[in-house]
């Protein structure tokens, strides 16, 4: 799939760095190597160089968009004679499994929280809106887990409606990656944030069943991109690392325990089968086609290094 060249301005790494201003420099300086190691997702890679050259300018841009959003919101409320109230600025982050969305989301949350101080910057994922494994089995969708139909899209839209309605108390179902299932009657709760980051493979997808899509609620969207073969390598590396971790911790409740007795070659075969039957079709059919809908595209190469940033022109 080729994006229309006129949609995005494309900045190589060094050119993007030159767009940096001093606004987010403090946030970048407070990210230590130790903190960055805590922020990054399991088996992911990110460097302090990325923080200064990629994420500081990115945070500056988000602050710019948030400032414009706040001014526009007040003016529209005044025009319509509505009670002036704060409504969260929502950032959507999309991309393939294993591409590094979680690390990007967590790092942005940390850096933006420094900039906004007492105003909450919250982070949630769409994983909690997956149907439970039991319901997926009942709907004969277990082999389609992660595909659009495996999510409770109605509940996701209802949640985002609640956010944009300015409700004070928000809650999201909790998904356990260790159990590979939604945790029954468990929710992540937070008070109305100033910024809400929503991360997931499906954040930019359009559903024909609903008159609105998730991205209609976003004020800024980011797509994390990389060549398919690299993402496959990262997925298999993470799969093997998760098996090793589960085996080392002797966690028999972990979803990955079922494969811990396999040899490395056998495990790679299982991981590749999952990638080829689930993840690559999902990427090619439903995730990658949404890239052109993003406001920002982070292009990755080997080592998860972001080599180019695409910025939407209109």
C-alpha positions in Angstrom: 0.0 0.0 0.0 1.4 3.4 -1.0 0.3 6.5 0.9 -0.4 9.6 -1.2 2.9 11.6 -1.2 1.0 14.8 -0.6 -0.6 13.7 2.6 2.6 13.7 4.7 5.8 15.7 5.0 8.6 13.2 5.7 11.4 14.1 8.0 14.6 12.0 8.3 15.8 11.6 11.9 18.2 14.5 11.9 15.8 16.9 10.2 13.1 16.0 12.7 15.5 16.7 15.6 16.0 20.2 14.3 12.3 21.0 14.8 12.9 20.6 18.6 12.4 23.6 20.9 13.1 24.1 24.5 9.5 23.3 25.6 9.9 19.6 26.1 13.6 19.6 27.0 12.9 19.4 30.7 10.8 16.3 30.2 13.5 14.7 28.1 16.2 15.5 30.7 14.2 13.8 33.4 14.1 10.5 31.5 17.2 8.6 32.8 18.5 5.3 31.4 17.1 3.6 34.4 13.6 5.1 34.0 13.7 4.4 30.3 14.4 0.8 31.0 11.3 0.7 33.3 9.2 2.4 30.7 9.9 0.2 27.7 7.8 -2.8 27.0 9.0 -6.3 27.5 11.9 -7.2 25.1 11.6 -3.9 23.3 14.4 -1.5 22.5 14.7 2.2 22.8 17.7 4.6 23.4 18.3 7.9 25.1 19.1 9.2 21.7 15.5 8.5 20.6 14.3 10.5 23.6 16.1 13.6 22.6 16.0 13.3 18.8 12.5 11.9 18.3 10.4 12.2 21.4 11.2 15.7 22.5 10.1 17.2 19.2 7.1 14.9 19.2 6.1 16.1 22.7 6.5 19.7 21.6 4.1 19.0 18.7 1.6 17.3 20.9 1.7 20.3 23.3 1.1 22.6 20.3 -1.9 20.6 19.2 -3.2 20.5 22.8 -2.9 24.2 23.1 -4.9 24.8 19.9 -7.5 22.2 21.0 -8.0 24.0 24.4 -8.5 27.4 22.7 -10.9 26.0 20.1 -12.9 24.2 22.8 -13.4 27.3 24.9 -14.4 29.4 21.8 -16.9 26.8 20.7 -18.4 26.5 24.1 -18.7 30.3 24.4 -20.3 30.5 21.0 -22.9 27.8 21.8 -23.4 29.3 25.3 -22.4 26.0 26.9 -20.9 25.8 30.4 -17.2 26.1 30.0 -15.6 22.7 31.0 -12.5 20.8 30.3 -12.7 17.8 27.9 -9.8 15.5 27.6 -7.5 15.7 24.6 -7.2 12.1 23.2 -4.2 10.7 21.5 -4.6 7.4 19.6 -1.6 5.1 19.0 -1.9 2.4 16.4 0.4 -0.2 14.7 1.1 -3.9 14.5 1.6 -6.4 17.3 5.3 -6.3 18.5 6.1 -3.0 16.7 6.6 -1.1 20.0 3.3 0.8 20.5 3.3 0.3 24.3 6.8 1.8 24.7 5.9 4.8 22.6 2.7 5.3 24.6 4.4 4.9 28.0 7.2 7.2 27.1 4.8 9.9 25.8 2.7 9.6 29.0 5.8 10.1 31.2 7.1 13.1 29.3 3.8 14.8 28.9 3.1 14.3 32.6 6.2 16.2 33.4 5.0 19.1 31.2 1.4 19.1 32.5 2.3 18.7 36.2 -0.8 18.2 38.3 -3.1 17.7 35.3 -3.4 13.9 34.8 -2.0 12.3 31.6 -3.7 8.8 31.5 -2.9 5.8 29.4 -5.2 2.9 28.5 -5.3 0.2 25.8 -8.0 -1.3 23.7 -7.0 -4.8 24.9 -9.5 -4.6 27.7 -12.3 -4.4 25.2 -11.5 -7.8 23.7 -14.3 -10.3 24.3 -13.3 -12.8 27.0 -11.9 -16.0 25.8 -15.1 -17.8 26.8 -17.2 -15.4 24.7 -14.8 -15.7 21.8 -15.2 -19.5 22.0 -19.0 -19.2 22.1 -18.9 -16.9 19.1 -16.4 -19.2 17.3 -13.9 -16.3 17.1 -11.0 -17.7 19.1 -8.9 -18.1 16.0 -9.8 -14.5 15.1 -8.6 -13.0 18.3 -7.1 -9.6 17.6 -9.1 -9.1 14.4 -11.8 -6.3 14.4 -14.7 -8.7 15.2 -13.0 -9.9 18.4 -13.4 -6.5 20.1 -16.5 -5.1 21.8 -16.5 -2.0 19.6 -19.8 -0.8 21.0 -18.3 -0.6 24.5 -15.2 1.1 23.1 -17.3 3.8 21.4 -19.4 4.1 24.6 -16.3 4.6 26.7 -14.9 7.3 24.3 -18.3 9.0 24.3 -18.1 9.1 28.1 -14.6 10.7 27.9 -15.7 13.4 25.5 -18.8 14.0 27.5 -16.5 15.2 30.3 -17.5 12.6 32.8 -15.3 12.8 35.9 -14.9 9.1 36.6 -13.8 6.7 33.9 -13.1 2.9 33.9 -11.7 0.4 31.5 -11.7 -3.4 31.7 -8.4 -4.9 32.5 -6.7 -7.4 30.2 -4.0 -9.7 31.5 -1.3 -10.7 29.0 -0.1 -13.4 31.4 -3.6 -15.0 31.2 -4.2 -13.8 27.6 -7.7 -12.9 28.7 -9.9 -10.1 30.1 -9.9 -10.2 33.9 -13.5 -10.7 35.1 -15.0 -7.7 37.0 -11.7 -5.9 37.1 -11.3 -2.3 35.9 -8.7 0.4 35.6 -10.2 3.6 37.0 -9.1 7.2 36.7 -10.5 10.6 37.1 -11.0 12.9 34.1 -7.5 13.4 32.6 -6.2 16.4 30.7 -4.8 14.0 28.1 -5.8 10.4 27.5 -3.6 8.2 25.4 -5.4 5.2 23.8 -3.1 2.5 22.4 -4.1 -0.6 20.4 -3.8 -2.3 17.0 -7.4 -1.2 16.1 -7.5 2.4 17.1 -7.6 3.8 13.6 -9.9 1.1 12.1 -13.3 1.8 10.6 -16.3 -0.4 11.3 -19.2 -0.6 8.9 -21.4 -1.6 11.8 -21.2 1.8 13.4 -21.8 5.3 12.2 -18.7 6.5 14.1 -15.2 5.0 14.5 -12.7 5.2 17.3 -10.6 7.7 15.5 -13.5 10.1 15.3 -12.9 10.7 19.0 -9.1 11.3 18.6 -7.6 14.8 18.6 -4.2 13.4 17.4 -3.2 10.0 16.1 0.1 8.2 15.8 1.0 5.1 13.7 4.1 3.2 14.6 5.4 1.5 11.4 8.2 -0.9 10.4 8.9 -3.4 7.6 6.9 -6.6 7.9 9.9 -8.9 8.1 11.4 -6.8 10.9 8.1 -6.9 12.9 8.0 -10.7 12.4 11.5 -11.0 13.8 10.6 -8.8 16.8 7.5 -10.9 17.4 9.4 -14.2 17.4 12.1 -12.8 19.6 9.4 -11.6 22.1 7.6 -14.9 21.9 10.7 -16.9 22.7 11.6 -14.4 25.5 8.2 -14.8 27.0 8.5 -18.6 27.0 11.9 -18.4 28.7 10.5 -15.9 31.3 7.5 -18.1 32.0 9.7 -21.2 32.3 12.2 -19.5 34.6 9.5 -18.2 36.9 7.6 -21.6 36.7 4.4 -19.7 36.2 1.9 -22.5 35.4 -1.0 -20.0 35.2 0.7 -18.1 32.4 -0.8 -18.5 28.9 2.7 -19.3 27.6 3.2 -22.2 30.0 1.7 -24.6 27.5 4.7 -24.2 25.2 7.5 -24.1 27.8 8.4 -27.8 27.3 9.1 -27.3 23.6 12.6 -27.1 22.1 13.7 -23.8 20.6 13.0 -25.0 17.1 9.6 -26.3 18.0 8.8 -23.0 19.8 9.9 -21.0 16.8 7.6 -23.1 14.6 4.6 -22.4 16.9 5.4 -18.7 17.0 5.8 -18.5 13.2 2.5 -20.3 12.7 0.7 -17.8 15.0 2.4 -14.9 13.1 1.4 -16.3 9.7 -2.1 -17.3 10.6 -3.1 -14.4 12.8 -0.8 -11.4 13.0 0.4 -10.9 9.4 -3.2 -11.2 7.9 -4.4 -8.8 10.6 -1.6 -6.4 9.8 -2.1 -6.5 6.0 -5.9 -6.5 5.9 -6.9 -4.3 8.9 -3.9 -2.5 10.5 -1.6 -1.2 7.8 -4.4 0.2 5.6 -5.1 2.6 8.5 -1.7 4.2 8.4 -2.7 6.9 6.0 -5.4 8.0 8.5 -2.7 8.9 11.1 -1.5 12.4 11.9 2.0 11.2 12.6 3.8 8.1 11.4 7.0 6.9 13.2 9.1 4.8 10.8 11.3 2.2 12.4 14.2 0.1 11.2 16.6 -2.3 12.8 17.0 -2.1 16.6 13.6 -0.3 16.8 15.4 2.9 15.8 13.0 5.6 14.4 14.7 6.7 11.2 11.9 8.9 9.8 8.8 10.8 11.0 5.9 11.6 8.7 3.8 14.6 9.6 0.3 15.0 8.1 0.0 18.1 6.0 -3.8 18.4 6.2 
